[in-house]
Amino acid sequence: MEACLNPSAFLWKISMNTVTIGNFDGIHKGHLKVIERARSFGDTGLVCFEPIARQYFSDNSWRRRLTTVAERSDILKKLGIENIHIIPFDAETAEKSPDRFLTELHEWENFSRIVIGYDFHFGRNRSGTVEYLKRWCTSREIDTIIVPPLECDDGPVKSERIRSLLEIGELRSAEKFLGRHYSVTGVVSRGKGQGKLIGFPTLNVRVPGCKLLPEPGSYAGYVDFRGGFMPAAVFVPDSATGPVEAHIVDYRAGDVYGSIMKVSFVEKLRNTASSSSTEELRRLIAGDVESVRQYTTMKERTEDLER
């Protein structure tokens, strides 16, 4: 299973004229606005933290990451960002003064321009502000670009808004802010085989403990399997740690235990069933599978009309 707290292997020195810095948890549309502004100046280095600050200052029960370190890096590389510098967020980083943090960052990156979001904070107790950064950079003839918030649905697009939406099953709104379906990635492991016994075998995907799971229930979704996206009925248990179960519609996956699999959530179908008999559970899952089929058919027809 992917480790969330071991970024040391990702550290390397880069020297870029332009850098952007932040937690970038989720790589949502607000983050994309910052990244696109930075990339408008040419080659860009991106600096982020691992773990993210909220995770570091919480105990191990904090399970609200929108993207793990590997997911975040994968999304960034698909966007064309190759120069990614991950700073370990540890006790030493947390205690650095704003001046020391910026001085060491500049020595490492040697940047002449920095692009950040409007709400960026850094240094001990978040004492480093956007205004402090501008003064620090101006005194060193470093250009500072502050990107304003991206407004959507009467508020800025922020990671915390997306977390709150996912926790109440509002997949459509979360998708609007992310610019993509929310997904989890994990290792396929053996389960109890209960799905197979009632005619709906599922793949048990164990995601890293820091990852946020949507509200418990049944979802229409997809699995990224063998190079293609396949429709699936996806089940999120009441347990915050999973595993997530996915029944691929009209397809037998075979032996894929130990494989890494990505599961995307599209729409919530129902809440979890409580104290259901085997027959009732079979009926509910059959309904979920039929809903996924109908959604897939409608989507294909829409795409055909748009071609």
N, C-alpha and C positions, 0 to 999 in steps of 0.2 A: 504494500500500500504506500502511496506517496507520502513522504514526510513533509509537514507544513513548516517546520521550524529549523531547517538546516540549509541556509542560503550560501554557506561559505564557498561551495563549489561554483557559484555563479559570479564571483567577484573577479573583475579584470579591469585593467586601466584603459580608459579611453580618453582621447583628446579631441574635443569637438568645439566648433565655434559657438554652437547653440545647444543648450541643455534645457530639459524640462524636468521637474521634480514633483513627486507626490506619492501618496499611497497607491493610487490607481486601482483600488479594489472594485472589480466589476467591469472596468473599461467601458463605462456607459457613455451616452452621447455628450454629457458634459465634459468627460475626460477627452473624448474624441475632438471636441472643439479646441481644447488646449493643445493636444498633440498636433492637430492640423495646423494651428497657428505656428507652432515651433517648426514644423516641417516646411512651412512656406519660406523659411530662410535657407533651406538646403539640408545637408546631412545633420541629423540631430541625435544627440545622446539622451537617453531617458534614464532617470535615476529614481528608484523606488526603494521601499523598505520591506524587510522580512524578519519577523512577522510585521504586520501592519500595527500602527501604534495602539489602536483600540484593542487589538488582540493581546499585545504585550501587557497592557495595564489591567487586563481582566484575568480571572482565573481560568483553569482548564475547561470550565463548563461553558465558556463563550464559544458558541458555534454559529457565527453569523458571517463568515467569510463568503463573499460573492464569487470570488475566484481564488483558487489555491495558487501557490507560486508557479506551478507548472502550467495551469490553465491561463494565468495572466501572461506568462511569457509566450505561450502558444498564440494567444490572440494578438499580442503585440507584433510577433514575427509575421503573422499573416497580414498585418497592416503595413508591413515593410520596415518595421523598426528592428534593426539588427544590433544596434549598440545599446544594450541594456545593462545598467550597473545596479546591482542590488546591494544595499547597505544593510548589514545586520542591525536590527533594532534591539539593542541589549541595554544593560544598566549603564554602560559607558556612553552610548549614544543618547540615552534618555537624559543624562546629566550634563551634556555639553551645552555651553552657553551659545546663544545665537551667533556670536562673533567667531567662536572656535569652530562651530559646525560649518559656517560658510567659508572660513579660511581653509580648513582641511579639504572641503569639497572643491574649492577653486584650485588648490594645489594638485588635487588628483585629476580634475577634469580640464583645467586650464581653459575655461570657457570665456567668451567675450560677450555672450548674450544669454539671458536666462528667461524662460517663459513659464509662468505659473498661473494657477487659478486664483480667483479673487479671494478665496477663503483659506489660503495656504498659511499654516503655522508650523514652526519648527523650534528646536532648542528646548532647554529646560523649562518645564511647565508651560509649554506652548508660548513662551514669551517672545519668540521671534514672529513678527507680524509682516504683512505685505509692506507696510510703511517703513519698517526697519530694513527690510531687504532692499527696498529702493534706495534708501540713504546709503547703505553699505556699498551697493553696486555703483552708485553715482560717484562716490568718492574714489572709486577705482576705475572709472571710465568703462564700466560694464553696462551694457544696455539691458533694461528691465522691461519686460512686456507682461502686463497684468491682463488676463483674459476674464471678461465679465461672465456672470452666470448665464447658463442656457435655461431660459424659462419655458416651462411646459405645465399645463394644467394648474395654473395659478401658483406656481412656485418653481424654485430652481431644481434642476435635475441633480440629485445627490445620492450617494450610495445608501444613506440611511433611509431615504424615502423608498428606495427599491427594496431594502430589507423588510421594511414594514409592510409593503404590498405583498411580498412573497409569503410572509407569515400569516396573512389572511386569505391566501389563495387567489389574489388578484393578478393572475398571470398576464392578462392583456395589457394592463397598465404598466406592469414591470417591463414587459417586452417593448412598450413604446419608449420607455426611458433608456433601456439597454441598447435598443436597435437590433435585437436578435432575441431568439428564444432563450430563456434561462435554462442552464444545463448543469449537470453534475458528471464527474468523471471518476471512475473507480475500478476496482478489480472484481471480476466475476468470480464468485465463490459458490460452494455447495450450500444449499439450504436444506430445509426439512423435507422437501419433496411434496408438500401439501398441494401445490398448484397442479402438479402432474397427476395426482390422485383424482382431482375433480375435473380433469380434462383441459386445464389451462396451465401448462408448464411455464415457469417464469425463470428469468435470469436474475440472480441476486447480486446486485452491484454495491459493493462496500466502499463508501466514499470516505475521504479523510475526516476525522472528527471535528475539524475546525469549520467545515463547510456547512453553510445554511441550507437546510432542506425546506421546500415549500410546506405550507400547511398540510397536515396529514389528510389523506384521501386518495381518490382515484383520479387519474389524469389521462387525457389524450396526449400522446407524445411521439417521439421518434428515438431510435437508437442508431448511433453511428457504428455500423457493423460491416466489416470487410469492405471498406471503401464506399459504402452507400448508406443513405438514411432510410430506415425501414420503419413504417408505422407500428406503434406499440401502445398497449394499455399499460400505464405506469402506476405503481402503487407505492405511496409514501406511508410508512407505519406511524403509529403514535409515538414510538421511540425516536428521540431527536438524533440518534446515531445510526438509524437505518437498520438493515440495508434497504436500499430502494429495489423494488422488484419490477421487472419489465416482461410482459408477455408480448412477443413479436407476433403481429397478426398474420395468420396464414403462412407461417414459415417456421420450420424446425431448425434451430440454431446448431444442434449437435453439441459436441464436447468443446466448450470454449472456456472451461475453468482456468483461471489464472490470467486470462486476457484482460487488457485494459479496454473499457467500454465507456462511451459518452452517451448519456441519456438526456434528451431535451424535453422540456415541458411546454405544452401548447395551451391546453385549456383544462380547467378542473371539471370533472364529471359529477362527482358526489363525495360526501364525507365517508370516513371509514365506517364499516359495518360493525356493530357491537352485538356480541352474543348471537350471531347468526348460525343457523343449522348449515350442514354441508350443502343441502339442496338450495337453501336460500342464497348462500355464498356463490354457488354455481350460477344461479339465475342472475345475480348482480354482476358478476364478472362477464357473463355472456352479453349482458346489456352494455357493459363498458366496451367490449370488443366490437359490438355492432356500431356503437357511437363513433369509435375510431375509424371503422370502415366508411361510415357515412361522411365523416369529416374529410378523410383522404380523397374520396370520390368527388366531393364538392370542390376541394382544393384543386384537383386535377382538371376539373371542368373549367374552373375560373382561370387557371393558367393557360388552358387551350384557347379560351376566348381572348386572352390578353396577347397571344402570339400574333 
